[in-house]
Amino acid sequence: MNSLANSEVLDSRSSQAVFLLLLAVPILATIFYGAVDPAAQGLLALASIAILVLWAVVSFKHGSIIYSQNLLQVPLLALIFLGLIQLIPFGSAGAPPGVMSVSPSSALSYDPFATRMFIIRIVALLVFFSAALIFLRSSRRVRAAAITIIVFGALMAFVGTLQWLAKPDAIYGLRPTPQAIPFGSFVNQHHFAAFMEMTIGLGLGVAIGGGTKRSMLPLIGTGLVLMLIAIVLTGSRGGVLSTGVVFITALAATYFANRRVEDKEGVSNARRVTMIGLVATSLGAVLLLAIVIAIGGADNLLRGIGFGTASEDPTSGRLHFWSVALEIFQAHPLIGAGMDAFGNAFPLYDSRNGMFRVEQAHNDYLQMLADGGLIGFTATVVFIWILVKTCVRSIRSASEGFERSVAIGAFAGMVGILTHSFVDFPLRTTSNAYVFLLLAALVVVVGDSTWKRAKLSKPKS
């Protein structure tokens, strides 16, 4: 950790309150249906304001503006500015005068309201992420955050499995989802699987890495099994595939991180960890298969690995959605049709005459091309490129033990959901975006000391 972690900045009550909010926001967002409702978005905006106020109090008390210079914040800023540009009224109104009772929008975005909501959501996420880069900077807080995420993931997996067995008419028995297949607290079962990918990645990194008490390993292992069961029961093929990528990433990263370390018997730690990981994965797969079949989830298991579907289109219409996304991009190559405006733009380029009402492209990368054009897509690619470089650097530089295990696990979890994003839109579920950014912040703070404190100007007497 750096000198900031040892300063009085992190010891103040305001700082501790920010840290608690950083843990509470993703948890509450996940519990409340993934925070996909406008009401939940409003509460998250209020939480961001609270974080900003407490952050300002900490800065004022210590006579300095405390902020991180980490470059991962820049692409998020770029997306905000792109959204603002798309709201400029330079476009065509799209209807002759007198046809509509109200004046149509002439903004560049096909859906100005959705673009405004996108901007609000990204601003809230940026405030959360920037605060996490500052207020997670201590070994104690990194450990607390990592354990909280793993435990919460296991609990949600348990609740989701119980709900699947009970098969209620609504989420928690309160919220019906007649046009969707829910799982756990999520309206979309695929996005629950994506949430599990992140938590299982972190748990796996901590389990096979160092710095964890042996007495904790059975508990972590139980949590991992619960998460695996939940992923299979969702029936998400993208979830199962991405979970495999999570395991491969965690094992490979642990292997290369330990390849030069030898134990007392002269056996490579990397080889030992890989063998343990492979044995544990094999045993876990057998146990998972037995449990899923025992509780009646064989159909979900078959669908999750690519079988058991009678659909003529194995992509469930995704190939058509992707082709329309590319057509939208070709029509608006520079700044796109508007952030989160894909649903309004889709019917104008749909070759099937309105057969589908599609809100998302089911591929986050193609949708960014359609929504944000080359500018938005470039910002996304730059973010991922900086993130991967940061993860590699953090895994190499983090102190051996729990912190490096956290970096490996967080990296594996993020790779999993980024893989899943090729066939779905899991990061557009707000709660998943918060968990993702929390994992990214954990990776940064365990291996990066980039921060700056700028002196506040004192008022003249």
N, C-alpha and C positions, 0 to 999 in steps of 0.2 A: 504494500500500500504506500501511498505517498504522504507527504507532510500534512496535507489537508485532513487526512483521517485522524491525525494525532493532535490537531488543533482543537480549540474550544468550540469551533463551528459546529461540529457534530454532537457536542455534549449539551447543547441548549435544548430547552423544552420544545421550542419551535421546530428545531431540526428533527427531534424525535417524532413530533406530530406529522411532519412531512413524510418521514419514513413509514409511519403507520398508514398514512394515506396511500403511499405507493404500493403497499401490500393489499390494502383494503379495496382499492379501485378495481383491479383485475378480478378479484374474488367476487365482489358484488356484481360486477358487470356480467360475469359468467353465470351466477345464480339467477339473475333476472333475465333469463332467456337469451343470453348472449349480447344484451344491450342493443337490440335491433330496433327498439321502439323509439319514437320521438321523445317520449317522457324520460326514458333511460338516457338518451342523448343529452337532454337538458340537465339531468342530475350529474352526469359526467362533466358537463361544462361548468357546473357549480363547483365540483370537486377540483377542477383545474384552477378556478379562481381562488379557491381556498389554498391550494398549493402555492400559487403565485404570491398571495398575501403573506403566508408564513415564510416563504423564501425571501420576500422583501424585508420582513422583520429580522430574519437572521443576518441578512446583508447589512441592514442599518445598524444593528447592535454591534457588529464587528467592523463597522466603518469601511466596508468594501463590498463591491458587487461581485458575487461569486458565480462563476459560470464555467462551463466546459468548452474547450475549443475543438472537441472531437468532430471530425468532418462528417460523421453520419447524420448530423443535424442539417447539413446543407441541402441534400436532396429533398428532405421534407419541406424545407423552406421554399425550394424551387416549385414543388407541387402546389403550395399555397399561392404563390405568385401566379402560377399558370392558371389556377382556378379564378383568380381575380381578373386576369386578362380575358378569360372566356366570358366574364360577366359584362364586359364593356359593350355598349349598344352600337356595335359597328355592323351587325348582321342585318339580314332582311326580316321585316316583320312577318312575312310569310302569308299574309291574307290582305285582300283589298279593303279599303275603308268601308265601314258600314256593315260588313259581313258578321263581325263579332260585336257583342255588347260591351266588351272591354277591349282596350288596345292590346294587341298581341305583343309579346316580348320581341325585341330586336337584338337581344344579346347574342353573342357568338355561340353560346351553349344551347343545345337543343332542349335542355331542361334547366333553366336558371335556378329554380328552387332546389333541385337535387345538387347542383353545383355549389350553391350557398351552404347547404347542409354538409357537403363534403369538406368545404373549407373549415367550417366550425369543428368538424370531427378531427381533421388533421391538426388544427391549431391545438385542440385539447390533447391529442396524442403527442405533439411536439413538446408542450409544456410538461407532460408526464415524463417523457423520455429525457429531456434536458435536466429535470429535477433529479431523476434517477441517477444520471451520470455524476451528480454531485453528492447526493445524500445517501448513496449506498456505499460510499468509500470507507469501509472499515471491514476487517475480517469478521467481526461479530455480526455485522449487518448482512454481509454476503452469505454467511452460514444460515442466518435466520431466514433470509429471503428464499434461499434454495430449498431448505427443509419445508418451509411453508408451501411452496409451489408443489413439491412432491407429495406432501400429505394431502393437500387440497385436491390434486389430481386423482389420488387413490380414492378419496372420499366420493368425488364426483363419479368415478368409475363404478363404485359400489352402489351409489344411488341410481345411476343409469341402468345398471344391470337389474336391480330390484324393480325398477319401473318397467323395464322390458318384460320381466317375468309376470308382473301384475297386469300389464297391458291396459292401462287406464285410458279413458276416453279423451283425456287432456293432460298436458304437462302439469305435474303436481296435482292433478285433478282439478285444475283451475282454468287452464288456457287451452281451448280446443285448437287443433291444427288440421282442419278438413282438407286443405290443399297441400299438405306437406307431410313428410314422414319424420317425426321428431325422435330424439333420443336424449335421455337425461333432461337437462334444462334447455337444450337447443332445439329450435324449430326445425333445423336441418341436420339430419343424422351424420352427414358427411363432415360437417363443421365440428360436431362433437368429436369425431375421429381425429380431426386435425388438432383439436385441443389436446387430446390424449397423446398425439405424436410429440408435442412439445414437452409435456410433463414426463412422458416415459423416457424421452431422450435425456432429460436432466437426471432422472432417477437412475438410469443405466450408467451414466457417466460417474455418478457418485458411488454406485455399487461396485463397479469394476476398477475404479481408481483408488487412490490412497487417501488417507486422512479421515476415514470413517471408522468408528468403533465397530468391532466385530459383532457386538451385541445388537447393533442397529441393522446389520445386513439382512437377517431374516425378516424384519419389518419392511425394509425397503423392497426385498424380493417379493413379499406378499403384495405390496402395492403395485409392483410391476406386473405381476400375474393378473391382478384385478384390471389394470389398464389394458392389458392384451386381450382379456376376455371381452371387455367393453368394445374395443375396436372391432373385433370379429363380429360381435353381435350387431353392430351398426349395419353390417352388410356392405360397407363401403370398400369397393375395390381399390380406389385411390388411397384410402386409409391404410389398407393392408400392405399395398405396394410401398407406400411412403414409410410405414413402420419398418419394413425390411431395410430401407435406405437408412433409417435412423440407427438400426443395429449395426449395419456395416460401417457407417461413419464413426460411431462411438468406438467400435473395436479397432478400426484403422487408426483413428486419432490417438487412442491409448497406446497402441503398438508403437507408432512413430515417436510419441512423446517419451516413451521409456526405452527406446531401442539401445541407448548407450549406457543404461544403468544395469548393473549386475548385482545379484544377491550373493549371499555368503557361499552358496554352493557353486557359484560361477555360472549359473543358468541365467540367461537373459530375462529380465523382468518383462520385456515386451513379449517374448515367446510364452512365458508363464501366464501373463494376463490374457493373451490371445487364446491359449488352450483352455483356461478357465472360462473365458467368455463363450467359446464354442461349445464346451460341455454344458454350461448353464443354459445356453440358447437351445440346445438340442433337448435337454430335459424339460425346459420350459415349454417347448413346442409340443412335446408328447403330453405333458400335463394339461396344457391349454386345449388340445384336441379332445382329451377325455372329458374335461369339464364342460366344454361347449356342447358336445354331443349329449352329455348327461342331462343338461338343463334344457335340451330341446332346441339348440341353435344350429343344427346341421345345415338347414337351408341357408342361413345367414353365412355360415362358414363357406359353403360351396359358392355362393354369390360373391363373397369377399375375395375368393381366389380366382374369380373369373368364370365360374360355372353356374349352372342353375338358372340361367335367364333365357326366356323364350323370345326375347325381343329380336326382330330382324336387324335392328341397328344396335350392335354391342356398345356403341358410344352414347346411347340414349339421346340422340339428336345433336350431340356436341359437334360433330363434323360440320353440320349445317350452321350452327351458331358461330363456329370459328370462321367459316367462309364469309358470313355476313360481317363479322368483325373486321376482316381484312378489307372488305369492300368499303366499309365506313372509313377505315384508315386511308384508303386510296383517295376517297373524296375529300378528306380533311387531314392531309399528311403532316402538317406542321404542328398545330395546336389541338387537333382532335375535335370531336363533336361536343365535348363538354364533360367535365369530370362527373361521373355517376349518371351521365345522360344516355347511357347505352340503351336503356329501356325505351326511351322516346325515339331514338335514332333507328332502332332495329326495324320497325315496321316499314320505314321508308326504303330500306334496302333488302327487305325480305323477299325472296323469289317465290315463296309459297303462299303469297296473298293472305297474310294474316292468320295462317294455320296455328302459329305459336304466339303466345304472349310471353316474351322473354325479357327479363330484367337484367340478366347477367350473361356474359359470354361463356361462363364455365371454363375460363382460362384467364387467370389474372394478367398474364403478360400480353395476350392478344387484346384483352379489354383495355389495358393501358394504352396500347397502340390506337385503339378506336376512340377512347375517351380523351387521351392526352396527346396523341400524335407523337412525332419524333421527340418533342421536348419532354413529355411525360414519360415516354419509354426510356429515354436516355437517363432521366433522373432515377428511374427504378433500377436500371442496370448499374449505374454508378453506386447507388446505395448498396446493392448486393456485392459489388466488387470491393467496396471499402469494408463491408461487413466481413467478407471472407478473409481479406488481408488482416483485419483486426483480430479475428478469431485465431488465425494461424500464429500471429505475433503473440497474442495473449497466452496461448497454450505453450508456446516456447518459453516465454519469459515469466509466467506465473510460478510462484514458489511451489515446489513439489508437495503434493498432499491434497487437502480438500479443495483449495482454491483452483488448482489445475484441473481437478476432477469436475468442478463446477463449469469451468470454461469448456471442457470437452463435452459434457452433457448438454450444456446450453447450445453449443455449436451443432451437435447432432440433432437436437430438437428443432432448431431453426432450419436446418437442411431438410428435415422431414416435411415441414409445412410448406417450404418453398418448392419442394418436389410435388407435393399435393396440389399446389397452385397451378400446375400445368393442365390439370383436368377438372379444376373446380375454382371456387372463389373464397377460400376459407379465411383469408386475411381481410375480407370485406365485412366479416362478422366482427363487430367492434371489440368484443371481449378478447377474441383471439389476437387482434392487433395489439392490445395492451399487454397480454402475456408475452407475445413475441418481442415487443420493445423492452420489456422487463428482462428477458433473457439476454437481449443484445446489450443492455446496460451492465448486466452481471459480467459478461465477457469483457467489456471495456474496462471496468473498474478493477478487475483482478490482474490486468496486465498492462494498463495504460495510465500514466501519471499526467496526462495532458489536461491542465486546468489553469485558470488564471484568475487572479483577484485584482480588480481595478479599484483604486481608491475613490471613495465618494467625495465629491466636491463639498467642502464645508461652506455653509452660508456665511456671507460677510456680516460682520458685526456693525 
